[in-house]
Amino acid sequence: MNKNLLFNLILGAMITLTVPILGALGEMRLDAYISMFALEYFVAMAVLRPRRRTIDLLAIILLSIFFIIVGVRVIEILLT
């Protein structure tokens, strides 16, 4: 099976499972969902290592958003 196809199937399954699980746990914050999606993407990338022909723009965007979310949480903790 093609590595890129396997990567897309696994990532899709992980994201599909994450949404109902977090919903069942009562999670309402959008940043929790986005953080989990970013972590799942990077775990799938590390394990499956799909071939990329161009710059992985999605990885750059997800990492940037993840850093912003973490930065906001740290600032909230420091200011309280």
Secondary structure, DSSP 8 states (H G I E B T S, - for coil): --HHHHHHHHHHHHHHHHHHHHHHTT---HHHHHHHHHHHHHHHHHHH----SS--HHHHHHHHHHHHHHHHHHHHHHH-
